C-alpha cells in the first residue's frame, strides 16, 4: 500500500496501532481531538497521557485536522464506540478503506461499528481489526496476533500487508460480523470476571464464568449470523481469555472495583480511559432480547452497573434452574 496511513483516535490503542503502521515505514497521520495532546505528541514523540514511557516513531505525526487524515491511503478508526458515528460524520467522504478497530454496539440502533461506518461512508470498503490486544504490549513490540475481517479478499490482503510487522500478525477472515461480536461481547464478560475477582469468589468461579460467557457469545453470534469458528478464534475466545484474566484490561479492572463494593458510577466518572463494556452491556442486552437470545451473565452485569448489590446479583445468577450444558 502506497501513501500514508491514518489513525483516527489517539488513545492508547490508536497510538499503538500508529506505532505498528510506522514499523513498516508508513507515514502515519494520527488524529486527536485534544490540541494539547497533538502538540505534546509532535513535540515529545511520546503519548505521555495514554502510553507513557514508549518512544514513538518519527514517522508518526499527530494532527487535529480530519481532512488531512482523510487523504491517507487507509484509515484505522479507533474512537470510542459511542462516538464513532459523530467522528465519521466529520470525516470527508472518499473511497479509501476504513478499518474499524473499536469494539462495541451503538446505543439506540443496535448497529455494529462496521455497520455504522458503512452508513456514514457507503463508498468505502469497511474492514474490522479485532483480537487479544493490550495496547502497551503492542506498542512495545511484544508478539500479538489479530483478526482482520473484510468482505473483499484483495482489500484484506492489501491491508494485512500494510499493518503486518515481525511482532504483529494479522489473520484474514471474511466474517465481519463474527469478528465484531466477539470484541463487543467479551468487554461485558470481562466486567463480570473482574467482579468475581474483586469479590474474592475464586478461580473456579472465574473459569466457569469464562466458559458460560463464551456460550452466551456463541448464542448471540449465531443469532446474528456469525460463524462459530470465528468466535472460537482470536477475535472471540482469544480476546475473551485475555481481558477476563488481567487488571490491564479496563473492563476487568472496572469489575474488580464493583466486586469490592465501589459504585460503578463513581468508578466510571474517575476513569481517564473508556471501559467500553459498561456502555455496551445495556445495548447488548436489548439486542439479545430482541433476538430472543438468553444472556444471563450480561443481564447480571447490567444490574451491577445500575447499582445492584453484588451478593444479591451473584446469588440470583447461581439460583437459576439447572439445565443441560449444551
C-alpha positions in Angstrom: 0.0 0.0 0.0 1.4 3.3 -1.1 0.8 6.5 0.8 0.3 7.4 4.4 -2.0 5.6 6.9 -4.4 7.5 9.0 -5.3 6.6 12.6 -8.4 8.3 14.0 -8.2 8.3 17.8 -5.0 8.9 19.8 -5.8 6.9 22.9 -3.6 4.0 23.9 -4.9 1.6 21.3 -4.8 4.2 18.4 -1.3 5.2 19.3 -0.2 1.6 19.5 -1.6 0.9 16.0 0.1 4.1 14.7 3.4 2.6 16.0 2.7 -0.7 14.2 2.0 1.1 10.9 5.1 3.1 11.3 7.2 -0.1 11.8 6.6 -0.8 8.1 7.9 2.6 7.1 4.5 4.2 6.5 3.9 7.8 7.3 1.2 7.9 9.9 -1.3 10.7 10.5 -2.7 10.3 14.0 -5.8 12.3 14.7 -6.6 13.5 18.2 -9.5 15.8 19.4 -7.4 17.5 22.1 -5.0 20.2 20.6 -2.7 19.8 23.7 -2.3 16.1 23.1 -1.5 16.8 19.4 1.2 19.3 20.4 2.7 17.0 23.0 2.9 14.0 20.7 4.6 16.1 18.0 7.0 17.8 20.4 8.0 14.8 22.5 7.4 11.8 20.2 5.5 10.2 23.1 1.9 9.9 24.1 2.5 10.5 27.8 -1.2 10.7 28.6 -2.0 7.2 27.4 1.3 5.3 26.7 3.9 6.9 28.9 7.5 5.9 28.5 7.1 4.5 25.0 9.1 6.5 22.3 7.1 6.9 19.2 8.4 6.6 15.6 9.3 9.9 14.0 7.1 8.8 11.1 4.0 9.5 13.3 2.6 13.0 13.0 -0.3 14.0 15.2 -3.0 16.3 13.9 -6.4 17.7 14.7 -7.3 18.1 11.0 -9.6 15.2 9.9 -9.4 16.5 6.3 -5.7 15.8 6.2 -6.2 12.4 7.7 -8.9 11.6 5.2 -6.3 11.9 2.4 -4.5 8.8 3.7 -4.5 5.5 1.7 -6.5 3.9 4.5 -7.8 5.0 7.9 -7.9 3.0 11.1 -10.9 4.1 13.2 -10.1 3.9 16.9 -12.6 6.2 18.6 -14.8 5.1 21.5 -17.7 3.1 20.1 -20.5 5.5 21.1 -18.6 8.4 19.5 -17.8 6.7 16.2 -20.8 8.0 14.2 -20.2 11.6 15.3 -16.5 11.4 14.3 -17.1 9.6 11.0 -19.8 12.2 10.1 -17.0 14.8 10.2 -14.6 12.7 8.1 -14.6 13.9 4.4 -16.1 11.3 2.1 -13.8 9.3 -0.2 -13.4 5.7 -1.3 -10.4 4.9 0.9 -10.6 1.8 3.2 -11.9 2.2 6.7 -10.6 -0.3 9.3 -12.8 -0.4 12.4 -10.7 -1.0 15.5 -13.2 -0.1 18.2 -15.3 -2.7 20.0 -19.0 -2.1 20.8 -22.6 -1.8 19.7 -24.2 1.5 19.0 -26.9 2.6 21.5 -30.3 3.1 20.1 -29.7 1.5 16.7 -28.0 -1.8 17.9 -25.7 -1.5 14.9 -22.2 -2.9 15.0 -19.4 -0.5 14.4 -18.8 -1.6 10.8 -22.5 -1.0 10.1 -22.2 2.5 11.4 -19.1 3.1 9.2 -21.0 1.8 6.2 -23.9 4.1 6.9 -21.6 7.1 7.1 -19.3 6.2 4.2 -21.1 3.8 1.8 -18.4 4.2 -0.9 -15.6 3.0 1.4 -14.5 -0.6 1.9 -15.0 -1.3 5.6 -12.9 -3.9 7.5 -12.7 -4.9 11.2 -9.5 -5.4 13.2 -10.0 -7.2 16.4 -8.3 -9.7 18.8 -6.5 -10.1 22.1 -4.5 -6.9 22.3 -3.2 -4.8 25.2 -2.1 -1.5 23.7 1.1 -1.2 25.8 2.3 -4.6 24.7 1.7 -3.9 21.1 3.4 -0.5 21.3 6.4 -2.2 22.9 6.7 -4.7 20.1 5.6 -7.8 22.0 4.1 -10.7 19.9 0.5 -10.2 19.0 -2.0 -11.8 16.6 -5.3 -10.3 15.5 -8.2 -10.9 13.1 -8.5 -8.7 10.1 -12.0 -9.2 8.7 -13.4 -7.9 5.4 -15.6 -9.0 2.5 -13.1 -8.3 -0.3 -10.0 -10.7 -0.3 -7.9 -8.2 -2.3 -8.5 -5.4 0.2 -7.9 -7.7 3.1 -4.6 -8.8 1.7 -3.5 -5.2 1.0 -4.3 -4.0 4.5 -2.8 -7.1 6.1 0.5 -6.5 4.3 0.4 -2.8 5.3 0.0 -3.4 9.0 1.8 -6.7 9.5 5.1 -6.5 11.4 7.5 -9.0 12.9 5.6 -8.8 16.2 2.1 -8.1 14.8 0.5 -10.8 12.8 -3.0 -10.3 11.2 -5.1 -13.4 10.2 -7.6 -12.8 7.4 -11.3 -13.5 7.8 -14.4 -12.8 5.7 -16.6 -13.0 8.8 -17.0 -9.3 9.7 -20.0 -9.9 12.0 -18.2 -12.6 14.0 -15.1 -10.5 14.5 -17.2 -7.6 15.8 -19.5 -9.6 18.0 -16.6 -11.3 19.8 -14.9 -8.0 20.6 -18.1 -6.3 21.8 -19.4 -9.2 24.0 -16.1 -10.0 25.6 -15.9 -6.5 27.1 -19.1 -7.1 29.0 -17.9 -10.6 30.2 -14.6 -9.1 31.3 -16.5 -6.8 33.8 -18.2 -9.9 35.2 -14.9 -11.7 35.6 -13.5 -8.7 37.3 -16.4 -8.7 39.8 -15.6 -12.4 40.6 -12.0 -11.4 41.3 -12.9 -8.3 43.3 -15.5 -10.2 45.4 -12.9 -13.0 46.1 -15.0 -15.8 44.6 -12.0 -17.8 43.4 -10.5 -19.2 40.3 -13.2 -21.9 39.8 -15.9 -19.2 39.6 -13.9 -17.2 37.0 -13.2 -20.3 34.8 -16.9 -21.2 34.9 -17.8 -17.6 34.1 -15.5 -17.5 31.1 -16.9 -20.8 29.8 -20.6 -19.8 30.3 -19.9 -16.4 29.0 -18.4 -17.9 25.8 -21.7 -19.8 25.5 -23.6 -16.5 25.6 -21.3 -15.0 23.0 -21.8 -18.0 20.7 -25.6 -17.9 21.1 -25.8 -14.2 20.3 -23.3 -14.6 17.4 -25.3 -17.4 15.9 -28.5 -15.3 16.0 -26.6 -12.5 14.2 -25.1 -14.7 11.5 -21.6 -15.0 12.9 -19.6 -18.2 12.3 -18.8 -20.4 15.2 -15.1 -20.8 14.2 -14.7 -17.0 14.2 -16.0 -16.8 17.8 -13.6 -19.6 18.8 -10.7 -17.7 17.3 -8.6 -14.7 18.1 -11.4 -12.1 18.0 -13.7 -14.2 20.2 -12.3 -16.7 22.6 -8.7 -15.3 22.3 -9.8 -11.8 23.3 -12.2 -13.2 26.0 -9.4 -15.1 27.7 -7.1 -12.1 27.7 -9.5 -9.5 29.0 -11.0 -11.8 31.6 -7.6 -12.5 33.2 -5.8 -9.3 33.9 -6.2 -5.9 35.6 -4.5 -4.4 32.5 -8.0 -4.8 31.0 -10.0 -1.6 31.6 -13.2 -3.7 31.7 -11.8 -6.3 34.1 -10.4 -3.6 36.4 -13.9 -1.9 36.4 -15.4 -5.2 37.5 -12.8 -5.6 40.3 -13.8 -2.3 41.7 -17.5 -3.2 41.6 -16.7 -6.6 43.2 -15.0 -4.8 46.1 -18.1 -2.7 46.7 -17.3 0.5 44.9 -20.1 2.2 43.0 -20.0 1.7 39.2 -21.0 5.3 38.6 -18.0 6.6 40.7 -15.6 4.2 39.0 -16.7 5.3 35.5 -16.5 9.0 36.5 -13.0 8.8 37.8 -11.5 7.0 34.7 -9.5 8.7 32.0 -9.9 5.8 29.6 -13.1 4.2 28.4 -14.3 0.9 29.7 -16.4 0.0 26.6 -18.2 -2.9 28.3 -20.1 -0.5 30.6 -21.7 1.2 27.6 -22.1 -2.0 25.5 -23.8 -4.0 28.3 -27.3 -2.4 28.2 -27.2 -2.2 24.4 -26.2 -5.8 24.1 -28.9 -6.9 26.5 -31.5 -5.0 24.4 -30.2 -6.6 21.2 -30.2 -10.1 22.7 -33.8 -9.7 24.0 -34.9 -8.5 20.5 -33.2 -11.6 19.0 -34.7 -13.9 21.7 -31.3 -14.9 23.0 -30.8 -15.7 26.7 -27.8 -13.9 28.2 -28.0 -14.1 32.0 -24.4 -13.0 32.6 -24.9 -9.9 30.5 -28.1 -9.2 32.4 -26.3 -9.6 35.7 -23.6 -7.1 34.6 -26.4 -4.6 33.6 -27.8 -4.9 37.1 -24.4 -4.3 38.7 -23.8 -1.3 36.5 -27.1 0.1 37.6 -26.2 -0.2 41.3 -27.4 -3.7 42.1 -25.9 -5.3 45.2 -23.0 -7.7 44.2 -24.0 -10.5 46.6 -27.7 -10.4 45.5 -26.9 -10.4 41.8 -24.4 -13.3 42.2 -26.9 -15.3 44.3 -29.6 -14.8 41.7 -27.3 -16.0 38.9 -26.4 -19.1 40.9 -30.0 -19.8 41.7 -31.1 -20.2 38.1 -32.8 -23.5 37.2 -30.4 -26.4 36.4 -30.1 -27.2 32.7 -28.1 -29.1 30.1 -24.7 -27.6 29.3 -25.2 -27.7 25.5 
